[in-house]
Amino acid sequence: MEKLTSLPNELGNLTSLTSLNLNGCSNFTSVPNKLGNLTSLTFLSLSKCSNLTLLPNELGTLISLTSLSLSGFLNLTSLPNELGNLTSLTSLSISEYWELTSLPNEFGNLTSLTSLNLSWCSRLTSLSNNLGNLTSLASLSLSRCSNLTSLPNELGNLTSLTSLNLSGCLSLITLPNELGNFTSLTSLNLSGCWKLISLPNELGNLTSLTSLNLSGCLSLTSLPNELGNLTSLTSLNLSGCLSLITLPNELGNFTSLTSLNLSGCWKLISLPNELDNLTSLSSLNLVECWKLTSLPNELGNLTSLTSLNLSGCWKLTSLPNELDNLTSFTSLNLSGC
């Protein structure tokens, strides 16, 4: 609908309308206030209406709305406080809202919300403490919120969270200890958090976690021993953790792990012998672990291993004989060794 430039006020007469999709109406600069009359509406998408300059406060009267998408705005700098009236909302997407610098405190009223997407809100510098009221939230994405420097402790109230995406939060330095309250969390993505210097020990409380992505966390020098409590983990990605020197022995507790990616961990000097406990591991990636000079003999116990990538491990002088035990092997890459 790229040629449509406006909507008639008469649209407000369609009071039985339950779904309105205006996705990609990029020539719109405004939507009529009469939109607020559509009180039966359960779905509304204004995504990629990229030239909108104002959202009407009347959006707050759409009290039947369960799904609202407001992604891809180039010029809007704020959201109407009245959105806090949409207490039936379960899904809210505000991604790629390029000029947004803050969220209204009234967002804390959206207690039915299960999914909140704030990805690519690159000027967002902080989150309201009131977000801690969203106790039904299962999925929260703050991916590419590159100016976000911290998270409010109140996020620890979101104990229903199963997925948290903080990838590309380039300015995030620390995580609140309250993150340890997310005992229902199954997926945590911290990839590309360049300035993150440490992980809270409380991360060890996330015993439901199956996927942990720390790739590109350039400033991380170590991992807390408490990570060894995450015995449900099936995937651990530490690729590009350029400052990581050692791995905790407790890594051997990850008996459910099927994929371990340590590629580009340039400063990693050794692997713990306890890796031999990872009997479910099928893929081990050690590409460009430049300081590795040897592999523990215990790797021969990883009988589920099908893929081992040692490409670019140019200081490696020998392989343990015990690798003969890996009868499930289908792929071995030694290029550049």
N, C-alpha and C positions, 0 to 999 in steps of 0.2 A: 504494500500500500504506500509506495514511496511518493505518489503524486497527490495523495490526500493531505490537505493542509489544515483542516479543522473538522470538528464535529458540531452538528446542530444542537442547540439547546433542547430541541424536542426529544432528543435521545433520553432525556430524563423522564419521559412519559412511559418508557418501557419497563414498568415496575415489576413485571414477572420475569425479567431477564435474570438468569443465574450465572451466565458465563460471558465475559467480554474480553476478547483478545485483540489488543492494539499493537502487538509486537511489531517493531520495525517501521512504525509510522514516523519516519525521521523528519518530516516537514512540519509536524505539529510544534507549535510554540506554547500552546496552552490546551487544557481540556476544560469543558464547561463545568461551572459550579453545579449545574443540574445533575451531574453524574452522581451527586450525593443522594438523589431520589431513588437510586436503584438498590433499594434495601433488601431485595431478594438475592442479590449478587453473591455468589460464593467463590467465584474465580475472576481475578482481574490481572491482566498483564499489560503494563505500559513499557515493557523492556524495549530498549533501543529506540525509544522516542527521543533521540539524542539531542534534539534542539529545544526540548521543553525548558521553559524558564521559570515555571511556577507549578506547584501542585496545589490544588484547591484544598482548603481546610475541611471542606465538605466530605472529603474521602473518609473522614472520621465517623460519618453517619452510616457507613456500609457495615453494619454490625453483624451481618450474616457471613461476611467474607471469611473464608478459611485459607485461601491461597492468594498471595499478592506478590507480584514481581515488578520491581522498580529498577531494573538493571540497565546500565549503559547510558547514563545521562552525562552530557559533556559540561553543562552550564549550571546545573542546580547545586547550590551550596548547603542546603539544609532540608530537613524533613518537617512537615507540619506536626506539631505536638499532638494534634487531634488523632493521629494514627494510634495513639495509646488507647483509644476507645474500642479498637478492633479486637475485642477479647475472645472472639471465636477463631482468630487466626491460628493455623497450625503450621503454615509454611510462609516464610518471608524471605525474599531475595532482594538484596540491595547491592549486588556486585557491580563493579565498574562504575561506581558513582564517584567520578574522578575528583570533584571539588568538595566532597563532603568532609567536614572537619570534626563533627561531633554528632552524637545521637541524642535525641530528646530523652530526658529522664523518664517521660511517660512510657517509654518502651518497656519499663519494668512492669507495666500492667498486662502485658501480653502473656499471661500465665498458661495459655493453652498451646503456645508455640512449641513445636517439636523439631523444626528445622529453621535455622537462621544462617543465611549466606551473606557475608560482608566482604567477600573476596575482592581484591583489586580496589578497595577504597584507600588509595595510596596516600591521601592527606589526613586520614584519621589518625590522630595522635594519642587518643585515650578512649577508654570505654566507661560508660556510666556504671557506678556501683550497683545501680538498680537492676542491671542485667542478672544479678544474683537471684532475682525473684523468679526467673524463668525456669522453674524446677521441673517442667515437663520436657525441656529441651533434650533431644537425643543427638542432634547433629549441629555442630557449630563450625563454620568455616571463616577464618580470618586470613586466608591465603593472600599473600602479596599486599598486606596492609603494611607497607614498607616503612611508615613513620611511627608505627606503634612501638613505644619503648617499654611498656609494662602492661601487665594484666591486673585488674582489681582482685584483691583477695576474695571478694564476694563471689567470684566465679566458682569457688569451691563448693557453693551450694547446689551446683548443677549436677546432682548425683545420678540423674537419669542419662547423662551423656554417654553415648556409645562411640561417637566419632568426633575428634577434634583436629582441625587442620590449621596449623600455624605456619605452613610452608611459605618461604619468602618474606617472613617478617624480619627484614634486614636490620632493623634497629632494636630488636628485642634483646635485652642484655641478661635478664633473669626471669625465672618462672616462679610464681608464688608456691610456697610449700603446700597450700591448700589444694593444689593439683592432685595431691595424694588422696583426695576424697572421691575421685572419679573411679570408683571401684567397678562400675559397669562398662567402662571404656574398653573398646576392643581395637580401635585404631587411633594412633597418635602420630601426626605428621609434623615434624619440626625441621624438615629439609630446608636448606638455604637460610637458616637463622645464623647468619655470619658472625654476629656479635655475642651470641650466647656462650658464656664462658664456663658455665657449670649446670648440672642438673640437680634438682633437689633430691635428697635421699628418699623423700616421701614418694617418689616415683615408683619405688618398690612396692607400694600398696596396690598398684594397678594390676591386680592378679587376673583380671579378665582379658588383659591386653593380648591380642594375637599378632598385631602388626605395629612395629615401631620404626619410623623412618627418621634418621638423624643425618642423612646425607648432606654434605656441604656445610656442616656446622664447623666452620674453619677454625674457631677459637677454642673448641673443646679439647682439653688436654687429657682428660680422664673421664671415666664413667664411675658412678657410685656403686659400691659393692652390692647395695640393696637391689640393684637391677636383677640380681640372681634370683629374686623372689618371683620373677615374671615367668613362671613355668608353663603358661599357656601360649607363650610367644611361638609363632610359626615363621615369622619373617622379621629379620633385623637388618637394616640397611645403614651402614656407617661409611659408605663410600664418600670420598672427598673430605674426610675429617683430617685435614692436613696436619693438625697439631697433636693428634692422638698418639701417645708414645707406647702405652701398655693397655692391655685388656684385663679386667678383673678375673681372677680364678673362678669366681662365681658364675661366669659365663657357662661353665660346665653344667649348670643346673637346667639349661634350656633344652630339656630332653624332647620337647615337641617341635623344636626348630627344624624347618625344612630348607630355609634359604638364609645364608649369611653372606653379606656383601661388604668387603673391607677394601675394595678397590680404591686406589689413590690415597691410602693412608700412608703417606710418604715417610712419616717418622716412626712408624710402628716397627719395633726392633725384634719382637718375638711373639709367638702365640702360646697361650697357656696350655700345659699338658692336659688340663681338664677338658679340653675340647673333645677328647675321646669319648666323653659321655653323650655327645650329640648324635645319638644313634639313629635319629630320624632325618638327619641332614642329607639333603639330596644335591644341593648346589652350594659351592664355596668359591667365592670370587676374591682373589688376592692380586688382581691386576695392579701393576706399578706400586707395589709395596716395596719401595726401593731399598729399604734398610734391612729387610729380612735376609738373613744369611743361611737359615736352616729352617726345617719344618720338624715339629715334634714327631717322634716315632709313633706316638699314640694316634696319629691321623689314620693309621692302618685299621683302627677299630670302627671307623665310620662306614660301616658296611652298606648303608643305604645311599652313599654318595654316588651320584651319576655324572656330575660335572665339577671339574676342578680347573680353574683358570689362574695360571701363574704368569701370564704374559707380562713382560717388562720387569720381572723380579730379577734384575741383572746381577745382584750380589749373591744369589742362591748358587751354591757350589755343588750341592748334591741333593738327592731325594732319598727319603727313608725307604729301606727295603720292604718295610711293612705295607707300603702302598700295593704290594702284590695281593694283599687280602681284599682289595676293593673290587670284588667280582661283578658289581653292578655298574662299574664305570662305562660310560658311553662317550664322554668327551673330556680330553685332557689338552690344555693349551699351554705350551712352554715357549711360545714365540718371544724372542727378545731376552731370553734367559742366557 
